[in-house]
Amino acid sequence: MGAVAFGAILFAVFLAVIALMVWQEARRAPEGGSAVYILDNAAAFIGERLPAERALSVGDIRSILEWGLLHKQTVASRRDDAPPVIGGEDSVIYIAEHATDSDGRRYDAGDIAAVLACEAEYLVAIGAVGPPVEGEATP
């Protein structure tokens, strides 16, 4: 067997190993990619789904979402042993107080709650919500 034949066999083995690595990585990748939260897309999504009695502009929705994101970051950064709980009345109060302080716009608690409920629908729609974590106590 000549050097050329040996080189060709080595090259074929090399290509087979590369093909196996690519195939394995493709199987491991999540279907549809990872969930990406885009604030403008979330605001548009929510604007289309808000009940008619909630007269909020896309700018108002975006402002509420921005304050909601800040609240989530604040809750998640706490150093206590309690698991972070996001949403509900605490979120509504935080957003209402801080949004009023910063831009002077006063948001009704019902408007904020409606935006947060639609945000939950957005999170499900983009695949950011999965099954409950096993072994964790739920409040």
N, C-alpha and C positions, 0 to 999 in steps of 0.2 A: 504494500500500500504506500502510495507516495505522499509527500508532504501536502500536496494540494488536496487530496482526498481526506486526509486527516484534518486539515483546516476546515474543509466543508462540513465535516461531521461535527466538529467543535462549534462552528457557527450555527448549525441546525439545533444543537443542544442549547446554545445560548438563546436563540429565538424562542424555543419551546419554554424555557424558564421565564423569559419576559412575558410570553403569552399567558402562562399560568399566573404570574403575579398580577397582571392587568385583570384577568378574569376574577381572581380572588378579591381584588380591591373593588371591582364593580359589584360583586355580590354583597360586600360589606356596606356600601354606600346606601344611605336612606333613600327610600323611594320618594321622588318628587323634590329632593333637596331638603334643606333645613328651613324652618320657619323664620321669616324675616318680618319684623314689625316696622312698617313705614308709616310715620305719623300722618303724612298727607293722604295716603291710601286709607288709613283708619278713619280719618275725619270724613272723607268722601263716603266711605262705606256706612258710617254712622248717620251722616246727613240724609242718606237715602232711606234709612230704616227708622228714623225717629218718628214717634207718633205726631200727628198733625198739630196737636195742641202744644207741642214743644217748639216754639218759634225761635230756633237758634241758627245763627249763621255758621258757615263752615269755620270762620275765624273763631267764633265762640266755642265751637266743638273742639277745635285745635287747642285753644287755651285751657279748656277743662282737661283735655288729655295730657297736656304738658304738665299741669299741676298734679294730675293723677300719677304720671310717671315719676315725678319728684317724690310724691308720697310713697310709692312703691320702693324707690331707692332708699328712702329714709327708714322705712320699716325693715327692709332687708339688711340694712347696715347695723341694726341694733346688736349689741353684744350680750344680750341676756339669753337664758336657756330656752325660753319659750319659742316655739316655731312661729315664724312670721305669718300673720293672717292679713290678707289684703282684700279690700272690698268692704262693702257694708257701710254702716253709719259712720265709722271713724274716717273712712275715705271721703265721704260726702262732706263731713264737717271740716276736714283739713282743706279740701279743695275750695269750699265756700269761703273760709276765712282767709286763705292765702291769695286767692284770685281777687278778692275784694281789696285786700291791702295793696296788691301790686298794680293793678290796672284800673281800679276804681269801679269796675263793672261788677254788679251784684248778681250772682247766679242763684236762682231758686234751687232749693234742695231737690225738688222733683226733677228739674232739668238735669242736674248733675247725676242723679240716680239713673235717669233714662239713658244718658250718655254712657255711663259705666256699664249698664246692662247691654247696650248695643256693642260696647267695646268687648265684652265677653263673647258675643257672637262673632266678632271679627277675629278674636284669638282662636276660636274653634275653626273658623273658615280658613285661616292660614296654616292650621295644623300645629299651633303652639300649645294646645291643650291635649294632654295624654291621659291615660288611665291613672287612677289614684295610686299613690305610692303604697306598696305593701308594708305592713307593720307599723305604719304611722297612725297615731291617734288623730281623728278628725274632730274638730270642735263642734 
